[in-house]
Amino acid sequence: MSDKVTRVQVGGAGGAPSNNFIRSLREAPRPYYLIGSCASATDIFLADVDERYVIPPAVSPKFREELLRLLDRTKPALLHVQNDHEVRAVSRLRDDIRSLGVVLFMPDPETVEICLDKYRSYVVWEREGVRVPRTMLLHDAGDLKTAFARLGPKVWVRAIAGAGGAGSLPTESYDFARFWIEHHDGWGSFTASECLTAKTTTWLSIWNEGELVVAQSRRRWSWNFGNRTLSGVTGITGVAETFADAEADRLAEQAIRAVDSVPHGIFGVDMTYGHEGLPYVTEINIARFFTTHYFFTKAGLNMPDIYCRLALFGERPAIAKRVNPLPDGLLWIRGMDVGPVLTTVEEVERLSGDAAAPAPP
C-alpha cells in the first residue's frame, strides 16, 4: 500500500454524518488529508479536518460558484458529501466538478433524483413488484380522506423529501393530519402510507458498475429523543445492532436494481417490518452513508475507506463475505455529549441479570 497522502474533501463537515465519515478515514490504514466544508461557521470547528472552509448552503444560488472555486483551490482527489441537499446539488454539478479533476463516486443522475423523492421511488418499486407499504400522494383534503378510507384506520404521513423523518406523523385523526399537512404547506409534497410496525432495518451497500462490493445491515433498537417528537422518529439512532435477515438482503437488492440496472456508489435501503413479519422498503438513502456508519468501522468494516480506495484506486476489499461480513449481535450505543460505545447483545443481557433486558421493537 502506498504511503502517499490522499486528499479528500468532505461536505457538511462538523455534522454527525460527515464527522463519522471523517472518523472512519482517520482510522484507515491509508493516510488521508481531509478538507472540510460546511455552511455553518461554528459547526465546522467540530470536524477533525486538516483545512476548514465555510461555503453557502447547497440550496443557495451561490453554492455552485463557491463550491467550484473552493475545489479549484483545495484540489482534492475526491469529493464526498453526507446530506441530501448537497447530494442533489453535487450530482447536478458533476460535470463541472469532474472538469476540475475531482473524482465523484455517485450513482447515475436519474437514480439520485428518483431516490431523493420518496413518492417517485415508491412508484417505481410498486410498478416493479418490490414490497412497499401502500402509499398515496396527497394533493388535497379529498386525497387525505381517501387515504384514511383505503389505508387506515391509522396512516403514516410524511414529506416526500428530507431526512430524519421529515414531516412524519402517525395518526388516526383526519383533522390532525389535515392540520399537520397544512401547517407544513404540504399538499402535493406529502404522502400517506399504511402504518407498519416500529421494527426497522437498514441495508448499507457499496456498488461498482453494477457489481455489489459489500453490504452490511443493522436493525434499530431506538431513536434518541424519540419521545420528543410526534412520530417517535428523529433520525438520531440511539441503539443499533448488526442483524442479518436473508429476506431483507433479497428485498434490498431488488429495490436497488429496480431503480438502477447498473448500481454504482452508495445505496442505503431503509426497511420497516409489517405486522406479518416481512420487511417493506420505505426509501433509499442515496450516494451517502447513514449517520451511524462509524459503528461498522469500529466493528471492523471501514466502509468509507473501502469507498475511497475503490473510487480512487480501483482497490477492492479483501473480505470473504460480501453481504453482512460482521457478526450479528454487535451493539452501538449513542447518547448526547458522550462517545458512542461498541458492545454486544450478550453483554447487555448479562448486565441486566433478572431485570428485563432491553430489546429491539
C-alpha positions in Angstrom: 0.0 0.0 0.0 1.2 3.5 -0.9 2.0 5.9 1.9 1.1 8.8 -0.3 -1.4 11.1 1.4 -4.8 11.1 -0.4 -6.7 14.4 -0.4 -10.4 14.1 0.3 -12.9 16.9 0.6 -16.0 16.3 2.8 -19.1 18.4 2.6 -21.2 19.0 5.7 -18.1 18.7 7.9 -19.0 19.3 11.6 -22.3 17.5 11.3 -22.6 14.0 12.7 -23.0 12.1 9.3 -19.8 13.7 7.9 -17.9 13.6 11.1 -18.4 9.8 11.2 -17.1 9.6 7.7 -14.1 11.6 8.8 -13.5 9.5 11.9 -13.6 6.4 9.7 -10.9 7.8 7.3 -8.8 8.8 10.3 -8.7 5.2 11.4 -7.9 3.8 7.9 -4.5 2.3 7.1 -4.0 4.7 4.2 -3.2 8.3 5.2 -5.8 10.9 4.2 -5.6 14.6 4.1 -9.1 15.9 4.9 -10.6 19.1 3.8 -13.9 20.1 5.4 -16.5 22.4 4.1 -19.7 23.5 5.8 -22.4 26.1 5.7 -22.0 26.8 9.4 -19.1 28.8 10.6 -19.5 27.2 14.1 -20.2 23.6 13.2 -17.1 23.4 11.1 -15.0 23.6 14.3 -16.4 20.2 15.3 -14.8 18.5 12.4 -11.4 16.7 12.7 -10.1 18.0 9.4 -6.8 19.5 8.1 -8.4 22.5 6.4 -11.8 24.2 7.1 -13.9 26.3 4.8 -17.4 27.9 5.0 -19.4 27.9 1.9 -23.1 28.7 1.2 -25.8 26.1 1.8 -26.5 23.7 -1.1 -29.8 25.3 -1.8 -28.2 28.8 -2.2 -27.8 30.2 -5.8 -24.2 31.0 -4.8 -23.4 27.3 -4.0 -22.2 26.3 -7.4 -19.8 29.2 -7.9 -18.4 28.9 -4.4 -18.0 25.2 -4.4 -16.2 25.1 -7.7 -14.0 28.0 -6.7 -13.1 26.1 -3.5 -12.4 22.8 -5.3 -10.1 24.6 -7.7 -8.3 26.0 -4.7 -8.1 22.9 -2.5 -7.6 20.3 -5.3 -8.9 17.2 -3.6 -8.7 13.8 -5.4 -12.3 13.0 -4.2 -15.3 15.0 -3.1 -17.9 13.3 -0.8 -21.0 14.8 0.8 -23.3 13.4 3.5 -26.7 15.2 3.3 -29.4 15.1 0.8 -29.3 18.7 -0.2 -25.6 18.5 -1.1 -26.1 15.1 -2.7 -28.6 16.7 -5.1 -26.6 19.8 -5.8 -23.3 17.9 -6.3 -25.0 15.4 -8.5 -26.3 18.1 -10.7 -22.9 19.7 -10.9 -21.0 16.5 -11.6 -19.7 17.5 -15.0 -18.4 20.9 -13.7 -16.7 19.1 -10.7 -15.1 16.4 -12.8 -13.8 19.0 -15.2 -11.6 20.2 -12.3 -10.1 16.7 -12.0 -12.1 15.8 -8.8 -13.5 12.3 -8.6 -17.1 11.7 -7.7 -18.3 8.2 -6.8 -22.0 8.6 -7.3 -25.0 6.7 -8.8 -26.4 7.8 -12.2 -28.0 11.3 -12.0 -31.5 9.9 -12.7 -31.1 7.4 -9.9 -30.2 10.2 -7.5 -33.2 12.2 -8.5 -35.6 9.2 -8.1 -34.3 8.2 -4.7 -34.4 11.7 -3.3 -38.1 11.8 -4.0 -39.8 9.2 -1.7 -43.0 9.1 -3.7 -41.3 8.9 -7.1 -39.2 6.0 -5.8 -42.3 4.3 -4.4 -44.0 4.5 -7.8 -41.0 2.7 -9.4 -40.9 0.0 -6.7 -44.7 -0.6 -6.8 -44.5 -1.0 -10.6 -41.6 -3.4 -10.4 -43.2 -5.6 -7.7 -41.0 -4.6 -4.8 -42.7 -5.0 -1.4 -43.6 -1.5 -0.3 -46.3 -0.1 2.1 -49.3 1.1 0.2 -48.9 4.9 -0.3 -50.8 7.8 -1.8 -49.6 11.3 -2.8 -51.8 13.9 -1.1 -52.8 16.8 -3.4 -55.7 18.0 -1.3 -58.0 17.2 1.6 -60.0 14.8 -0.6 -57.0 12.7 -1.1 -56.4 12.6 2.6 -59.9 11.3 3.2 -59.4 8.6 0.6 -56.1 7.7 2.2 -57.8 7.1 5.6 -60.5 5.0 3.9 -58.0 2.9 1.9 -55.1 2.7 4.3 -56.5 3.4 7.7 -57.6 3.4 10.4 -54.1 4.7 11.2 -51.9 6.3 8.5 -48.3 7.5 8.3 -48.0 11.0 6.9 -44.6 12.2 5.8 -42.8 14.6 3.4 -41.6 13.2 0.1 -38.2 14.8 0.6 -35.8 15.2 3.5 -34.1 13.1 6.2 -34.6 12.5 9.9 -38.3 11.6 9.5 -39.1 14.9 7.9 -42.8 15.8 8.4 -43.6 12.3 9.8 -46.8 11.8 11.7 -48.6 8.5 12.5 -52.2 9.3 13.3 -55.8 8.0 13.3 -57.2 11.5 13.2 -58.1 13.0 9.8 -58.4 16.5 11.3 -55.0 16.3 12.9 -53.4 15.0 9.7 -55.0 17.8 7.7 -53.8 20.4 10.1 -50.3 18.9 10.1 -50.1 19.0 6.3 -51.4 22.5 6.0 -49.1 23.7 8.8 -46.2 22.4 6.6 -47.7 23.7 3.4 -47.5 20.1 2.3 -50.3 19.5 -0.2 -48.6 17.9 -3.2 -45.4 17.2 -1.3 -46.7 14.8 1.4 -47.8 11.2 1.2 -49.9 8.9 3.4 -48.9 5.3 3.8 -50.3 2.3 5.8 -48.7 2.1 9.2 -46.4 -0.8 9.8 -44.6 -1.8 13.0 -41.8 0.0 14.8 -39.2 -2.6 13.7 -36.8 -1.3 11.1 -33.5 -2.3 9.4 -31.1 -0.6 7.0 -29.0 -2.4 4.4 -26.0 -0.2 3.6 -24.1 -1.1 0.4 -21.4 0.0 -2.0 -21.6 -0.9 -5.7 -19.2 -0.6 -8.6 -20.6 -0.6 -12.1 -23.4 -3.0 -11.3 -21.4 -5.3 -9.0 -22.1 -5.4 -5.3 -18.8 -4.8 -3.4 -20.0 -5.0 0.2 -23.2 -4.7 2.2 -24.0 -4.7 5.9 -27.3 -4.4 7.7 -28.3 -3.3 11.1 -31.5 -3.0 13.0 -32.5 -0.1 15.2 -33.5 -0.6 18.8 -34.4 3.0 19.5 -34.2 6.6 18.4 -32.6 9.2 20.6 -35.1 11.8 21.7 -37.9 9.9 20.0 -40.2 10.8 23.0 -39.9 14.4 21.9 -41.5 14.0 18.5 -45.0 13.2 17.4 -43.8 10.3 15.2 -41.2 8.9 17.6 -38.7 9.2 14.7 -35.8 11.7 14.9 -33.2 10.4 12.5 -30.8 10.0 15.5 -30.3 6.3 16.2 -29.8 5.6 19.9 -29.1 1.9 19.9 -28.3 -0.2 16.8 -27.5 -3.9 16.3 -25.8 -5.8 13.5 -28.6 -8.0 12.2 -28.8 -10.2 9.1 -32.1 -11.2 7.5 -32.0 -13.2 4.2 -35.3 -11.7 3.1 -34.2 -8.2 3.9 -31.0 -8.9 1.8 -33.1 -10.1 -1.1 -35.6 -7.2 -0.9 -32.9 -4.6 -0.6 -31.1 -5.8 -3.7 -34.3 -6.0 -5.6 -35.2 -2.4 -4.6 -31.8 -1.1 -5.7 -31.9 -2.9 -9.1 -35.4 -1.6 -9.7 -34.2 2.0 -9.6 -30.9 1.4 -11.3 -29.9 -1.6 -13.5 -26.2 -0.8 -13.1 -25.9 0.4 -9.4 -22.7 2.5 -8.7 -21.8 4.1 -5.5 -23.6 4.1 -2.1 -27.2 2.8 -1.6 -28.7 2.6 1.9 -32.1 0.8 1.8 -34.4 1.6 4.7 -37.0 -1.1 5.5 -39.8 -1.4 8.0 -41.3 -4.7 9.0 -45.0 -5.4 8.5 -47.3 -7.0 11.0 -46.8 -10.3 9.3 -43.1 -10.1 10.0 -41.9 -9.3 6.4 -39.7 -6.2 5.6 -41.1 -3.4 3.3 -38.9 -0.9 1.5 -39.6 2.7 2.6 -36.7 4.6 1.0 -33.1 4.5 -0.3 -30.6 7.0 1.2 -28.6 7.6 -2.0 -25.0 8.5 -2.5 -24.2 8.8 1.2 -23.7 6.6 4.3 -26.2 6.7 7.1 -25.2 8.7 10.1 -24.0 5.8 12.3 -21.8 4.1 9.8 -18.9 4.6 12.2 -20.5 1.7 14.1 -19.3 -0.6 11.3 -15.8 0.9 11.2 -15.3 0.3 14.9 -16.6 -3.3 14.4 -14.0 -3.9 11.7 -15.7 -2.9 8.5 -14.5 0.5 7.4 -16.9 1.3 4.5 -15.7 4.9 3.9 -12.1 3.6 3.4 -13.4 0.9 1.1 -15.4 3.6 -0.8 -12.4 5.9 -1.2 -10.0 3.2 -2.2 -12.4 1.8 -4.8 -13.2 5.3 -6.2 -9.6 6.5 -6.5 -7.5 3.4 -7.0 -9.9 0.6 -8.0 -8.9 -1.4 -4.9 -11.5 -3.9 -3.7 -11.8 -5.0 -0.1 -10.2 -8.3 0.9 -13.3 -9.8 2.6 -14.5 -13.3 2.1 -18.2 -12.5 2.6 -19.7 -9.6 0.7 -23.1 -9.5 2.4 -23.2 -9.0 6.2 -19.5 -9.7 6.9 -19.9 -8.6 10.5 -21.4 -11.0 13.1 -24.9 -10.5 14.4 -25.4 -9.2 17.9 -22.9 -6.3 18.0 -24.4 -3.2 19.6 -23.7 0.5 19.0 -25.0 2.7 21.8 -25.1 6.5 21.4 -26.0 9.5 23.5 -25.6 13.2 23.7 -22.2 14.7 24.7 -20.7 11.2 25.2 -18.6 9.0 22.9 -20.5 6.0 21.4 -19.9 2.5 22.8 -19.5 -0.8 20.9 -20.6 -3.8 22.9 -22.8 -6.9 22.3 -26.3 -8.0 23.0 -24.9 -10.8 25.1 -23.1 -8.3 27.4 -26.3 -6.2 27.8 -28.3 -9.3 28.7 -25.6 -10.3 31.2 -25.7 -6.9 32.9 -29.5 -6.9 33.0 -29.5 -10.0 35.2 -33.0 -10.8 36.3 -34.2 -7.4 35.1 -35.9 -7.3 31.7 -33.2 -6.7 29.2 -33.9 -4.0 26.6 -34.6 -5.3 23.1 -35.5 -4.1 19.7 -39.2 -3.4 18.9 
